[in-house]
């Protein structure tokens, strides 16, 4: 399991560095998501730009992050999904639960208050 975690004030950026998210690794991601998906966040950003494939257990990890934060109206933002992953999320009808951006920089423009403050 490889990832980079960055915290910017009340923003968590979780960059997954595995090409595949499958059942064995998904349980470890779930444990990490439980730790970091806490009230008080502005957003929880998951960068999938290096992920080529994901199975149902991997989608389960993403859903866990969503369930942890939905009662607090904290968005789970997914960046860098390829067409295959995005279409699988559409087929399984979980796509509407998340916000999507093509690149991490696009999501940061929306959710990083320090970045926004510098553009006024």
Phi and psi restraints in degrees (range 20) as a CNS / XPLOR table:
assign (resid 1 and name C) (resid 2 and name N)
       (resid 2 and name CA) (resid 2 and name C) 1.0 -125.0 20.0 2
assign (resid 2 and name N) (resid 2 and name CA)
       (resid 2 and name C) (resid 3 and name N) 1.0 132.0 20.0 2
assign (resid 2 and name C) (resid 3 and name N)
       (resid 3 and name CA) (resid 3 and name C) 1.0 -159.4 20.0 2
assign (resid 3 and name N) (resid 3 and name CA)
       (resid 3 and name C) (resid 4 and name N) 1.0 161.9 20.0 2
assign (resid 3 and name C) (resid 4 and name N)
       (resid 4 and name CA) (resid 4 and name C) 1.0 -119.5 20.0 2
assign (resid 4 and name N) (resid 4 and name CA)
       (resid 4 and name C) (resid 5 and name N) 1.0 128.2 20.0 2
assign (resid 4 and name C) (resid 5 and name N)
       (resid 5 and name CA) (resid 5 and name C) 1.0 -111.3 20.0 2
assign (resid 5 and name N) (resid 5 and name CA)
       (resid 5 and name C) (resid 6 and name N) 1.0 130.1 20.0 2
assign (resid 5 and name C) (resid 6 and name N)
       (resid 6 and name CA) (resid 6 and name C) 1.0 -130.4 20.0 2
assign (resid 6 and name N) (resid 6 and name CA)
       (resid 6 and name C) (resid 7 and name N) 1.0 133.1 20.0 2
assign (resid 6 and name C) (resid 7 and name N)
       (resid 7 and name CA) (resid 7 and name C) 1.0 -113.9 20.0 2
assign (resid 7 and name N) (resid 7 and name CA)
       (resid 7 and name C) (resid 8 and name N) 1.0 125.5 20.0 2
assign (resid 7 and name C) (resid 8 and name N)
       (resid 8 and name CA) (resid 8 and name C) 1.0 -121.6 20.0 2
assign (resid 8 and name N) (resid 8 and name CA)
       (resid 8 and name C) (resid 9 and name N) 1.0 102.9 20.0 2
assign (resid 8 and name C) (resid 9 and name N)
       (resid 9 and name CA) (resid 9 and name C) 1.0 50.4 20.0 2
assign (resid 9 and name N) (resid 9 and name CA)
       (resid 9 and name C) (resid 10 and name N) 1.0 -113.5 20.0 2
assign (resid 9 and name C) (resid 10 and name N)
       (resid 10 and name CA) (resid 10 and name C) 1.0 -103.1 20.0 2
assign (resid 10 and name N) (resid 10 and name CA)
       (resid 10 and name C) (resid 11 and name N) 1.0 32.7 20.0 2
assign (resid 10 and name C) (resid 11 and name N)
       (resid 11 and name CA) (resid 11 and name C) 1.0 -125.0 20.0 2
assign (resid 11 and name N) (resid 11 and name CA)
       (resid 11 and name C) (resid 12 and name N) 1.0 129.1 20.0 2
assign (resid 11 and name C) (resid 12 and name N)
       (resid 12 and name CA) (resid 12 and name C) 1.0 -109.1 20.0 2
assign (resid 12 and name N) (resid 12 and name CA)
       (resid 12 and name C) (resid 13 and name N) 1.0 130.0 20.0 2
assign (resid 12 and name C) (resid 13 and name N)
       (resid 13 and name CA) (resid 13 and name C) 1.0 -116.4 20.0 2
assign (resid 13 and name N) (resid 13 and name CA)
       (resid 13 and name C) (resid 14 and name N) 1.0 116.7 20.0 2
assign (resid 13 and name C) (resid 14 and name N)
       (resid 14 and name CA) (resid 14 and name C) 1.0 -114.5 20.0 2
assign (resid 14 and name N) (resid 14 and name CA)
       (resid 14 and name C) (resid 15 and name N) 1.0 99.5 20.0 2
assign (resid 14 and name C) (resid 15 and name N)
       (resid 15 and name CA) (resid 15 and name C) 1.0 -95.1 20.0 2
assign (resid 15 and name N) (resid 15 and name CA)
       (resid 15 and name C) (resid 16 and name N) 1.0 112.0 20.0 2
assign (resid 15 and name C) (resid 16 and name N)
       (resid 16 and name CA) (resid 16 and name C) 1.0 -82.2 20.0 2
assign (resid 16 and name N) (resid 16 and name CA)
       (resid 16 and name C) (resid 17 and name N) 1.0 128.8 20.0 2
assign (resid 16 and name C) (resid 17 and name N)
       (resid 17 and name CA) (resid 17 and name C) 1.0 -110.4 20.0 2
assign (resid 17 and name N) (resid 17 and name CA)
       (resid 17 and name C) (resid 18 and name N) 1.0 20.4 20.0 2
assign (resid 17 and name C) (resid 18 and name N)
       (resid 18 and name CA) (resid 18 and name C) 1.0 -101.8 20.0 2
assign (resid 18 and name N) (resid 18 and name CA)
       (resid 18 and name C) (resid 19 and name N) 1.0 146.6 20.0 2
assign (resid 18 and name C) (resid 19 and name N)
       (resid 19 and name CA) (resid 19 and name C) 1.0 -77.3 20.0 2
assign (resid 19 and name N) (resid 19 and name CA)
       (resid 19 and name C) (resid 20 and name N) 1.0 -27.6 20.0 2
assign (resid 19 and name C) (resid 20 and name N)
       (resid 20 and name CA) (resid 20 and name C) 1.0 -127.8 20.0 2
assign (resid 20 and name N) (resid 20 and name CA)
       (resid 20 and name C) (resid 21 and name N) 1.0 140.8 20.0 2
assign (resid 20 and name C) (resid 21 and name N)
       (resid 21 and name CA) (resid 21 and name C) 1.0 -116.0 20.0 2
assign (resid 21 and name N) (resid 21 and name CA)
       (resid 21 and name C) (resid 22 and name N) 1.0 103.5 20.0 2
assign (resid 21 and name C) (resid 22 and name N)
       (resid 22 and name CA) (resid 22 and name C) 1.0 -122.1 20.0 2
assign (resid 22 and name N) (resid 22 and name CA)
       (resid 22 and name C) (resid 23 and name N) 1.0 176.8 20.0 2
assign (resid 22 and name C) (resid 23 and name N)
       (resid 23 and name CA) (resid 23 and name C) 1.0 -52.4 20.0 2
assign (resid 23 and name N) (resid 23 and name CA)
       (resid 23 and name C) (resid 24 and name N) 1.0 -44.2 20.0 2
assign (resid 23 and name C) (resid 24 and name N)
       (resid 24 and name CA) (resid 24 and name C) 1.0 -60.2 20.0 2
assign (resid 24 and name N) (resid 24 and name CA)
       (resid 24 and name C) (resid 25 and name N) 1.0 -45.1 20.0 2
assign (resid 24 and name C) (resid 25 and name N)
       (resid 25 and name CA) (resid 25 and name C) 1.0 -82.2 20.0 2
assign (resid 25 and name N) (resid 25 and name CA)
       (resid 25 and name C) (resid 26 and name N) 1.0 -26.5 20.0 2
assign (resid 25 and name C) (resid 26 and name N)
       (resid 26 and name CA) (resid 26 and name C) 1.0 -61.3 20.0 2
assign (resid 26 and name N) (resid 26 and name CA)
       (resid 26 and name C) (resid 27 and name N) 1.0 -38.0 20.0 2
assign (resid 26 and name C) (resid 27 and name N)
       (resid 27 and name CA) (resid 27 and name C) 1.0 -63.8 20.0 2
assign (resid 27 and name N) (resid 27 and name CA)
       (resid 27 and name C) (resid 28 and name N) 1.0 -33.2 20.0 2
assign (resid 27 and name C) (resid 28 and name N)
       (resid 28 and name CA) (resid 28 and name C) 1.0 -72.8 20.0 2
assign (resid 28 and name N) (resid 28 and name CA)
       (resid 28 and name C) (resid 29 and name N) 1.0 -36.3 20.0 2
assign (resid 28 and name C) (resid 29 and name N)
       (resid 29 and name CA) (resid 29 and name C) 1.0 -65.7 20.0 2
assign (resid 29 and name N) (resid 29 and name CA)
       (resid 29 and name C) (resid 30 and name N) 1.0 -38.7 20.0 2
assign (resid 29 and name C) (resid 30 and name N)
       (resid 30 and name CA) (resid 30 and name C) 1.0 -58.3 20.0 2
assign (resid 30 and name N) (resid 30 and name CA)
       (resid 30 and name C) (resid 31 and name N) 1.0 -44.3 20.0 2
assign (resid 30 and name C) (resid 31 and name N)
       (resid 31 and name CA) (resid 31 and name C) 1.0 -61.2 20.0 2
assign (resid 31 and name N) (resid 31 and name CA)
       (resid 31 and name C) (resid 32 and name N) 1.0 -41.3 20.0 2
assign (resid 31 and name C) (resid 32 and name N)
       (resid 32 and name CA) (resid 32 and name C) 1.0 -66.7 20.0 2
assign (resid 32 and name N) (resid 32 and name CA)
       (resid 32 and name C) (resid 33 and name N) 1.0 -42.3 20.0 2
assign (resid 32 and name C) (resid 33 and name N)
       (resid 33 and name CA) (resid 33 and name C) 1.0 -61.8 20.0 2
assign (resid 33 and name N) (resid 33 and name CA)
       (resid 33 and name C) (resid 34 and name N) 1.0 -38.2 20.0 2
assign (resid 33 and name C) (resid 34 and name N)
       (resid 34 and name CA) (resid 34 and name C) 1.0 -61.2 20.0 2
assign (resid 34 and name N) (resid 34 and name CA)
       (resid 34 and name C) (resid 35 and name N) 1.0 -35.4 20.0 2
assign (resid 34 and name C) (resid 35 and name N)
       (resid 35 and name CA) (resid 35 and name C) 1.0 -70.0 20.0 2
assign (resid 35 and name N) (resid 35 and name CA)
       (resid 35 and name C) (resid 36 and name N) 1.0 -43.4 20.0 2
assign (resid 35 and name C) (resid 36 and name N)
       (resid 36 and name CA) (resid 36 and name C) 1.0 -95.8 20.0 2
assign (resid 36 and name N) (resid 36 and name CA)
       (resid 36 and name C) (resid 37 and name N) 1.0 -17.7 20.0 2
assign (resid 36 and name C) (resid 37 and name N)
       (resid 37 and name CA) (resid 37 and name C) 1.0 -85.7 20.0 2
assign (resid 37 and name N) (resid 37 and name CA)
       (resid 37 and name C) (resid 38 and name N) 1.0 83.7 20.0 2
assign (resid 37 and name C) (resid 38 and name N)
       (resid 38 and name CA) (resid 38 and name C) 1.0 -124.9 20.0 2
assign (resid 38 and name N) (resid 38 and name CA)
       (resid 38 and name C) (resid 39 and name N) 1.0 155.5 20.0 2
assign (resid 38 and name C) (resid 39 and name N)
       (resid 39 and name CA) (resid 39 and name C) 1.0 -56.8 20.0 2
assign (resid 39 and name N) (resid 39 and name CA)
       (resid 39 and name C) (resid 40 and name N) 1.0 152.6 20.0 2
assign (resid 39 and name C) (resid 40 and name N)
       (resid 40 and name CA) (resid 40 and name C) 1.0 99.3 20.0 2
assign (resid 40 and name N) (resid 40 and name CA)
       (resid 40 and name C) (resid 41 and name N) 1.0 -6.2 20.0 2
assign (resid 40 and name C) (resid 41 and name N)
       (resid 41 and name CA) (resid 41 and name C) 1.0 -79.0 20.0 2
assign (resid 41 and name N) (resid 41 and name CA)
       (resid 41 and name C) (resid 42 and name N) 1.0 151.5 20.0 2
assign (resid 41 and name C) (resid 42 and name N)
       (resid 42 and name CA) (resid 42 and name C) 1.0 -78.7 20.0 2
assign (resid 42 and name N) (resid 42 and name CA)
       (resid 42 and name C) (resid 43 and name N) 1.0 -41.5 20.0 2
assign (resid 42 and name C) (resid 43 and name N)
       (resid 43 and name CA) (resid 43 and name C) 1.0 -166.3 20.0 2
assign (resid 43 and name N) (resid 43 and name CA)
       (resid 43 and name C) (resid 44 and name N) 1.0 157.6 20.0 2
assign (resid 43 and name C) (resid 44 and name N)
       (resid 44 and name CA) (resid 44 and name C) 1.0 -116.3 20.0 2
assign (resid 44 and name N) (resid 44 and name CA)
       (resid 44 and name C) (resid 45 and name N) 1.0 110.8 20.0 2
assign (resid 44 and name C) (resid 45 and name N)
       (resid 45 and name CA) (resid 45 and name C) 1.0 -102.0 20.0 2
assign (resid 45 and name N) (resid 45 and name CA)
       (resid 45 and name C) (resid 46 and name N) 1.0 126.1 20.0 2
assign (resid 45 and name C) (resid 46 and name N)
       (resid 46 and name CA) (resid 46 and name C) 1.0 -113.6 20.0 2
assign (resid 46 and name N) (resid 46 and name CA)
       (resid 46 and name C) (resid 47 and name N) 1.0 117.8 20.0 2
assign (resid 46 and name C) (resid 47 and name N)
       (resid 47 and name CA) (resid 47 and name C) 1.0 -94.6 20.0 2
assign (resid 47 and name N) (resid 47 and name CA)
       (resid 47 and name C) (resid 48 and name N) 1.0 114.1 20.0 2
assign (resid 47 and name C) (resid 48 and name N)
       (resid 48 and name CA) (resid 48 and name C) 1.0 -106.2 20.0 2
assign (resid 48 and name N) (resid 48 and name CA)
       (resid 48 and name C) (resid 49 and name N) 1.0 18.6 20.0 2
assign (resid 48 and name C) (resid 49 and name N)
       (resid 49 and name CA) (resid 49 and name C) 1.0 -63.8 20.0 2
assign (resid 49 and name N) (resid 49 and name CA)
       (resid 49 and name C) (resid 50 and name N) 1.0 -21.1 20.0 2
assign (resid 49 and name C) (resid 50 and name N)
       (resid 50 and name CA) (resid 50 and name C) 1.0 -99.9 20.0 2
assign (resid 50 and name N) (resid 50 and name CA)
       (resid 50 and name C) (resid 51 and name N) 1.0 0.8 20.0 2
assign (resid 50 and name C) (resid 51 and name N)
       (resid 51 and name CA) (resid 51 and name C) 1.0 -91.4 20.0 2
assign (resid 51 and name N) (resid 51 and name CA)
       (resid 51 and name C) (resid 52 and name N) 1.0 125.7 20.0 2
assign (resid 51 and name C) (resid 52 and name N)
       (resid 52 and name CA) (resid 52 and name C) 1.0 -95.3 20.0 2
assign (resid 52 and name N) (resid 52 and name CA)
       (resid 52 and name C) (resid 53 and name N) 1.0 -30.9 20.0 2
assign (resid 52 and name C) (resid 53 and name N)
       (resid 53 and name CA) (resid 53 and name C) 1.0 -148.5 20.0 2
assign (resid 53 and name N) (resid 53 and name CA)
       (resid 53 and name C) (resid 54 and name N) 1.0 155.2 20.0 2
assign (resid 53 and name C) (resid 54 and name N)
       (resid 54 and name CA) (resid 54 and name C) 1.0 -147.6 20.0 2
assign (resid 54 and name N) (resid 54 and name CA)
       (resid 54 and name C) (resid 55 and name N) 1.0 138.6 20.0 2
assign (resid 54 and name C) (resid 55 and name N)
       (resid 55 and name CA) (resid 55 and name C) 1.0 -103.0 20.0 2
assign (resid 55 and name N) (resid 55 and name CA)
       (resid 55 and name C) (resid 56 and name N) 1.0 -174.3 20.0 2
assign (resid 55 and name C) (resid 56 and name N)
       (resid 56 and name CA) (resid 56 and name C) 1.0 -62.4 20.0 2
assign (resid 56 and name N) (resid 56 and name CA)
       (resid 56 and name C) (resid 57 and name N) 1.0 -34.1 20.0 2
assign (resid 56 and name C) (resid 57 and name N)
       (resid 57 and name CA) (resid 57 and name C) 1.0 -66.4 20.0 2
assign (resid 57 and name N) (resid 57 and name CA)
       (resid 57 and name C) (resid 58 and name N) 1.0 -35.4 20.0 2
assign (resid 57 and name C) (resid 58 and name N)
       (resid 58 and name CA) (resid 58 and name C) 1.0 -65.5 20.0 2
assign (resid 58 and name N) (resid 58 and name CA)
       (resid 58 and name C) (resid 59 and name N) 1.0 -42.0 20.0 2
assign (resid 58 and name C) (resid 59 and name N)
       (resid 59 and name CA) (resid 59 and name C) 1.0 -63.5 20.0 2
assign (resid 59 and name N) (resid 59 and name CA)
       (resid 59 and name C) (resid 60 and name N) 1.0 -34.2 20.0 2
assign (resid 59 and name C) (resid 60 and name N)
       (resid 60 and name CA) (resid 60 and name C) 1.0 -60.7 20.0 2
assign (resid 60 and name N) (resid 60 and name CA)
       (resid 60 and name C) (resid 61 and name N) 1.0 -37.2 20.0 2
assign (resid 60 and name C) (resid 61 and name N)
       (resid 61 and name CA) (resid 61 and name C) 1.0 -65.2 20.0 2
assign (resid 61 and name N) (resid 61 and name CA)
       (resid 61 and name C) (resid 62 and name N) 1.0 -43.2 20.0 2
assign (resid 61 and name C) (resid 62 and name N)
       (resid 62 and name CA) (resid 62 and name C) 1.0 -63.0 20.0 2
assign (resid 62 and name N) (resid 62 and name CA)
       (resid 62 and name C) (resid 63 and name N) 1.0 -40.4 20.0 2
assign (resid 62 and name C) (resid 63 and name N)
       (resid 63 and name CA) (resid 63 and name C) 1.0 -66.0 20.0 2
assign (resid 63 and name N) (resid 63 and name CA)
       (resid 63 and name C) (resid 64 and name N) 1.0 -33.7 20.0 2
assign (resid 63 and name C) (resid 64 and name N)
       (resid 64 and name CA) (resid 64 and name C) 1.0 -61.7 20.0 2
assign (resid 64 and name N) (resid 64 and name CA)
       (resid 64 and name C) (resid 65 and name N) 1.0 -44.4 20.0 2
assign (resid 64 and name C) (resid 65 and name N)
       (resid 65 and name CA) (resid 65 and name C) 1.0 -59.0 20.0 2
assign (resid 65 and name N) (resid 65 and name CA)
       (resid 65 and name C) (resid 66 and name N) 1.0 -44.5 20.0 2
assign (resid 65 and name C) (resid 66 and name N)
       (resid 66 and name CA) (resid 66 and name C) 1.0 -60.3 20.0 2
assign (resid 66 and name N) (resid 66 and name CA)
       (resid 66 and name C) (resid 67 and name N) 1.0 -47.9 20.0 2
assign (resid 66 and name C) (resid 67 and name N)
       (resid 67 and name CA) (resid 67 and name C) 1.0 -63.7 20.0 2
assign (resid 67 and name N) (resid 67 and name CA)
       (resid 67 and name C) (resid 68 and name N) 1.0 -34.3 20.0 2
assign (resid 67 and name C) (resid 68 and name N)
       (resid 68 and name CA) (resid 68 and name C) 1.0 -65.2 20.0 2
assign (resid 68 and name N) (resid 68 and name CA)
       (resid 68 and name C) (resid 69 and name N) 1.0 -30.5 20.0 2
assign (resid 68 and name C) (resid 69 and name N)
       (resid 69 and name CA) (resid 69 and name C) 1.0 -109.4 20.0 2
assign (resid 69 and name N) (resid 69 and name CA)
       (resid 69 and name C) (resid 70 and name N) 1.0 -14.5 20.0 2
assign (resid 69 and name C) (resid 70 and name N)
       (resid 70 and name CA) (resid 70 and name C) 1.0 -62.2 20.0 2
assign (resid 70 and name N) (resid 70 and name CA)
       (resid 70 and name C) (resid 71 and name N) 1.0 -36.7 20.0 2
assign (resid 70 and name C) (resid 71 and name N)
       (resid 71 and name CA) (resid 71 and name C) 1.0 -68.3 20.0 2
assign (resid 71 and name N) (resid 71 and name CA)
       (resid 71 and name C) (resid 72 and name N) 1.0 -16.2 20.0 2
assign (resid 71 and name C) (resid 72 and name N)
       (resid 72 and name CA) (resid 72 and name C) 1.0 -103.2 20.0 2
assign (resid 72 and name N) (resid 72 and name CA)
       (resid 72 and name C) (resid 73 and name N) 1.0 7.2 20.0 2
assign (resid 72 and name C) (resid 73 and name N)
       (resid 73 and name CA) (resid 73 and name C) 1.0 54.0 20.0 2
assign (resid 73 and name N) (resid 73 and name CA)
       (resid 73 and name C) (resid 74 and name N) 1.0 39.2 20.0 2
assign (resid 73 and name C) (resid 74 and name N)
       (resid 74 and name CA) (resid 74 and name C) 1.0 -101.6 20.0 2
assign (resid 74 and name N) (resid 74 and name CA)
       (resid 74 and name C) (resid 75 and name N) 1.0 121.3 20.0 2
assign (resid 74 and name C) (resid 75 and name N)
       (resid 75 and name CA) (resid 75 and name C) 1.0 -74.5 20.0 2
assign (resid 75 and name N) (resid 75 and name CA)
       (resid 75 and name C) (resid 76 and name N) 1.0 143.4 20.0 2
assign (resid 75 and name C) (resid 76 and name N)
       (resid 76 and name CA) (resid 76 and name C) 1.0 -99.3 20.0 2
assign (resid 76 and name N) (resid 76 and name CA)
       (resid 76 and name C) (resid 77 and name N) 1.0 118.5 20.0 2
assign (resid 76 and name C) (resid 77 and name N)
       (resid 77 and name CA) (resid 77 and name C) 1.0 -107.4 20.0 2
assign (resid 77 and name N) (resid 77 and name CA)
       (resid 77 and name C) (resid 78 and name N) 1.0 129.9 20.0 2
assign (resid 77 and name C) (resid 78 and name N)
       (resid 78 and name CA) (resid 78 and name C) 1.0 -115.2 20.0 2
assign (resid 78 and name N) (resid 78 and name CA)
       (resid 78 and name C) (resid 79 and name N) 1.0 128.1 20.0 2
assign (resid 78 and name C) (resid 79 and name N)
       (resid 79 and name CA) (resid 79 and name C) 1.0 -121.0 20.0 2
assign (resid 79 and name N) (resid 79 and name CA)
       (resid 79 and name C) (resid 80 and name N) 1.0 150.2 20.0 2
assign (resid 79 and name C) (resid 80 and name N)
       (resid 80 and name CA) (resid 80 and name C) 1.0 75.1 20.0 2
assign (resid 80 and name N) (resid 80 and name CA)
       (resid 80 and name C) (resid 81 and name N) 1.0 25.0 20.0 2
assign (resid 80 and name C) (resid 81 and name N)
       (resid 81 and name CA) (resid 81 and name C) 1.0 -73.8 20.0 2
assign (resid 81 and name N) (resid 81 and name CA)
       (resid 81 and name C) (resid 82 and name N) 1.0 142.5 20.0 2
assign (resid 81 and name C) (resid 82 and name N)
       (resid 82 and name CA) (resid 82 and name C) 1.0 -83.1 20.0 2
assign (resid 82 and name N) (resid 82 and name CA)
       (resid 82 and name C) (resid 83 and name N) 1.0 172.1 20.0 2
assign (resid 82 and name C) (resid 83 and name N)
       (resid 83 and name CA) (resid 83 and name C) 1.0 -63.2 20.0 2
assign (resid 83 and name N) (resid 83 and name CA)
       (resid 83 and name C) (resid 84 and name N) 1.0 -37.0 20.0 2
assign (resid 83 and name C) (resid 84 and name N)
       (resid 84 and name CA) (resid 84 and name C) 1.0 -62.9 20.0 2
assign (resid 84 and name N) (resid 84 and name CA)
       (resid 84 and name C) (resid 85 and name N) 1.0 -49.3 20.0 2
assign (resid 84 and name C) (resid 85 and name N)
       (resid 85 and name CA) (resid 85 and name C) 1.0 -63.7 20.0 2
assign (resid 85 and name N) (resid 85 and name CA)
       (resid 85 and name C) (resid 86 and name N) 1.0 -43.7 20.0 2
assign (resid 85 and name C) (resid 86 and name N)
       (resid 86 and name CA) (resid 86 and name C) 1.0 -62.5 20.0 2
assign (resid 86 and name N) (resid 86 and name CA)
       (resid 86 and name C) (resid 87 and name N) 1.0 -41.0 20.0 2
assign (resid 86 and name C) (resid 87 and name N)
       (resid 87 and name CA) (resid 87 and name C) 1.0 -68.7 20.0 2
assign (resid 87 and name N) (resid 87 and name CA)
       (resid 87 and name C) (resid 88 and name N) 1.0 -36.2 20.0 2
assign (resid 87 and name C) (resid 88 and name N)
       (resid 88 and name CA) (resid 88 and name C) 1.0 -65.3 20.0 2
assign (resid 88 and name N) (resid 88 and name CA)
       (resid 88 and name C) (resid 89 and name N) 1.0 -36.9 20.0 2
assign (resid 88 and name C) (resid 89 and name N)
       (resid 89 and name CA) (resid 89 and name C) 1.0 -67.4 20.0 2
assign (resid 89 and name N) (resid 89 and name CA)
       (resid 89 and name C) (resid 90 and name N) 1.0 -34.4 20.0 2
assign (resid 89 and name C) (resid 90 and name N)
       (resid 90 and name CA) (resid 90 and name C) 1.0 -69.2 20.0 2
assign (resid 90 and name N) (resid 90 and name CA)
       (resid 90 and name C) (resid 91 and name N) 1.0 -45.4 20.0 2
assign (resid 90 and name C) (resid 91 and name N)
       (resid 91 and name CA) (resid 91 and name C) 1.0 -61.7 20.0 2
assign (resid 91 and name N) (resid 91 and name CA)
       (resid 91 and name C) (resid 92 and name N) 1.0 -41.0 20.0 2
assign (resid 91 and name C) (resid 92 and name N)
       (resid 92 and name CA) (resid 92 and name C) 1.0 -82.9 20.0 2
assign (resid 92 and name N) (resid 92 and name CA)
       (resid 92 and name C) (resid 93 and name N) 1.0 0.4 20.0 2
assign (resid 92 and name C) (resid 93 and name N)
       (resid 93 and name CA) (resid 93 and name C) 1.0 63.0 20.0 2
assign (resid 93 and name N) (resid 93 and name CA)
       (resid 93 and name C) (resid 94 and name N) 1.0 29.4 20.0 2
assign (resid 93 and name C) (resid 94 and name N)
       (resid 94 and name CA) (resid 94 and name C) 1.0 -102.4 20.0 2
assign (resid 94 and name N) (resid 94 and name CA)
       (resid 94 and name C) (resid 95 and name N) 1.0 -8.8 20.0 2
assign (resid 94 and name C) (resid 95 and name N)
       (resid 95 and name CA) (resid 95 and name C) 1.0 -53.7 20.0 2
assign (resid 95 and name N) (resid 95 and name CA)
       (resid 95 and name C) (resid 96 and name N) 1.0 -42.1 20.0 2
assign (resid 95 and name C) (resid 96 and name N)
       (resid 96 and name CA) (resid 96 and name C) 1.0 -66.3 20.0 2
assign (resid 96 and name N) (resid 96 and name CA)
       (resid 96 and name C) (resid 97 and name N) 1.0 -12.2 20.0 2
assign (resid 96 and name C) (resid 97 and name N)
       (resid 97 and name CA) (resid 97 and name C) 1.0 -77.6 20.0 2
assign (resid 97 and name N) (resid 97 and name CA)
       (resid 97 and name C) (resid 98 and name N) 1.0 -16.1 20.0 2
assign (resid 97 and name C) (resid 98 and name N)
       (resid 98 and name CA) (resid 98 and name C) 1.0 -119.5 20.0 2
assign (resid 98 and name N) (resid 98 and name CA)
       (resid 98 and name C) (resid 99 and name N) 1.0 159.6 20.0 2
assign (resid 98 and name C) (resid 99 and name N)
       (resid 99 and name CA) (resid 99 and name C) 1.0 -100.8 20.0 2
assign (resid 99 and name N) (resid 99 and name CA)
       (resid 99 and name C) (resid 100 and name N) 1.0 140.9 20.0 2
assign (resid 99 and name C) (resid 100 and name N)
       (resid 100 and name CA) (resid 100 and name C) 1.0 -121.1 20.0 2
assign (resid 100 and name N) (resid 100 and name CA)
       (resid 100 and name C) (resid 101 and name N) 1.0 141.4 20.0 2
assign (resid 100 and name C) (resid 101 and name N)
       (resid 101 and name CA) (resid 101 and name C) 1.0 -137.7 20.0 2
assign (resid 101 and name N) (resid 101 and name CA)
       (resid 101 and name C) (resid 102 and name N) 1.0 147.5 20.0 2
assign (resid 101 and name C) (resid 102 and name N)
       (resid 102 and name CA) (resid 102 and name C) 1.0 -68.4 20.0 2
assign (resid 102 and name N) (resid 102 and name CA)
       (resid 102 and name C) (resid 103 and name N) 1.0 -39.6 20.0 2
assign (resid 102 and name C) (resid 103 and name N)
       (resid 103 and name CA) (resid 103 and name C) 1.0 -131.1 20.0 2
assign (resid 103 and name N) (resid 103 and name CA)
       (resid 103 and name C) (resid 104 and name N) 1.0 154.4 20.0 2
assign (resid 103 and name C) (resid 104 and name N)
       (resid 104 and name CA) (resid 104 and name C) 1.0 -59.3 20.0 2
assign (resid 104 and name N) (resid 104 and name CA)
       (resid 104 and name C) (resid 105 and name N) 1.0 -39.5 20.0 2
assign (resid 104 and name C) (resid 105 and name N)
       (resid 105 and name CA) (resid 105 and name C) 1.0 -61.3 20.0 2
assign (resid 105 and name N) (resid 105 and name CA)
       (resid 105 and name C) (resid 106 and name N) 1.0 -34.3 20.0 2
assign (resid 105 and name C) (resid 106 and name N)
       (resid 106 and name CA) (resid 106 and name C) 1.0 -65.0 20.0 2
assign (resid 106 and name N) (resid 106 and name CA)
       (resid 106 and name C) (resid 107 and name N) 1.0 -43.4 20.0 2
assign (resid 106 and name C) (resid 107 and name N)
       (resid 107 and name CA) (resid 107 and name C) 1.0 -67.5 20.0 2
assign (resid 107 and name N) (resid 107 and name CA)
       (resid 107 and name C) (resid 108 and name N) 1.0 -38.3 20.0 2
assign (resid 107 and name C) (resid 108 and name N)
       (resid 108 and name CA) (resid 108 and name C) 1.0 -66.5 20.0 2
assign (resid 108 and name N) (resid 108 and name CA)
       (resid 108 and name C) (resid 109 and name N) 1.0 -32.1 20.0 2
assign (resid 108 and name C) (resid 109 and name N)
       (resid 109 and name CA) (resid 109 and name C) 1.0 -60.3 20.0 2
assign (resid 109 and name N) (resid 109 and name CA)
       (resid 109 and name C) (resid 110 and name N) 1.0 -31.3 20.0 2
assign (resid 109 and name C) (resid 110 and name N)
       (resid 110 and name CA) (resid 110 and name C) 1.0 -87.0 20.0 2
assign (resid 110 and name N) (resid 110 and name CA)
       (resid 110 and name C) (resid 111 and name N) 1.0 -41.2 20.0 2
assign (resid 110 and name C) (resid 111 and name N)
       (resid 111 and name CA) (resid 111 and name C) 1.0 -106.6 20.0 2
assign (resid 111 and name N) (resid 111 and name CA)
       (resid 111 and name C) (resid 112 and name N) 1.0 -13.8 20.0 2
assign (resid 111 and name C) (resid 112 and name N)
       (resid 112 and name CA) (resid 112 and name C) 1.0 -91.3 20.0 2
assign (resid 112 and name N) (resid 112 and name CA)
       (resid 112 and name C) (resid 113 and name N) 1.0 107.7 20.0 2
assign (resid 112 and name C) (resid 113 and name N)
       (resid 113 and name CA) (resid 113 and name C) 1.0 -63.9 20.0 2
assign (resid 113 and name N) (resid 113 and name CA)
       (resid 113 and name C) (resid 114 and name N) 1.0 -31.1 20.0 2
assign (resid 113 and name C) (resid 114 and name N)
       (resid 114 and name CA) (resid 114 and name C) 1.0 -68.5 20.0 2
assign (resid 114 and name N) (resid 114 and name CA)
       (resid 114 and name C) (resid 115 and name N) 1.0 -38.8 20.0 2
assign (resid 114 and name C) (resid 115 and name N)
       (resid 115 and name CA) (resid 115 and name C) 1.0 -66.9 20.0 2
assign (resid 115 and name N) (resid 115 and name CA)
       (resid 115 and name C) (resid 116 and name N) 1.0 -41.9 20.0 2
assign (resid 115 and name C) (resid 116 and name N)
       (resid 116 and name CA) (resid 116 and name C) 1.0 -65.6 20.0 2
assign (resid 116 and name N) (resid 116 and name CA)
       (resid 116 and name C) (resid 117 and name N) 1.0 -38.8 20.0 2
assign (resid 116 and name C) (resid 117 and name N)
       (resid 117 and name CA) (resid 117 and name C) 1.0 -63.2 20.0 2
assign (resid 117 and name N) (resid 117 and name CA)
       (resid 117 and name C) (resid 118 and name N) 1.0 -28.9 20.0 2
assign (resid 117 and name C) (resid 118 and name N)
       (resid 118 and name CA) (resid 118 and name C) 1.0 -78.9 20.0 2
assign (resid 118 and name N) (resid 118 and name CA)
       (resid 118 and name C) (resid 119 and name N) 1.0 -11.2 20.0 2
assign (resid 118 and name C) (resid 119 and name N)
       (resid 119 and name CA) (resid 119 and name C) 1.0 -101.0 20.0 2
assign (resid 119 and name N) (resid 119 and name CA)
       (resid 119 and name C) (resid 120 and name N) 1.0 1.5 20.0 2
